[in-house]
């Protein structure tokens, strides 16, 4: 048996305060389907613009990285449409919305069209969570996007 000693450094960054933040969409990617999950999600990498009193939390480029996951489950279509609209998206112009029935619709869009866009993100602070939504034992305090709006 080999004895191994390793040194580690906590590279997590301090959570920002709750509130609305101007943000830039850095990258959008379709996530692979996770085991046990029925629906894929979209990963949205944001760069928040921080006020001066929180500037010490920002990276060298002045932004604060925040990742949001938007589910592609049928009941979560509202959040994806909220995101597209907040990015300046207009149905029929840079994304397509097809109404299937009174309570069903489909969205078709290209991620490249929305990368680099600016929007407002309402950010909350809470405990890191397990996949079932329960607080993770020993988890970090982290940020989450509650909603998106236009600038």
Secondary structure, DSSP 8 states (H G I E B T S, - for coil): -----------------SEEEEEEEEEEEE----TT-SS-EEEEEEEEE--GGGGGGS-TTSEEEEEEEEE-SGGGHHHHHHHHHHTT--BTTTEEEEEEETTEEEEEE-HHHHTT-EEEEEEEEEE-B-TTSSB-TT--EEEEEEEEE--
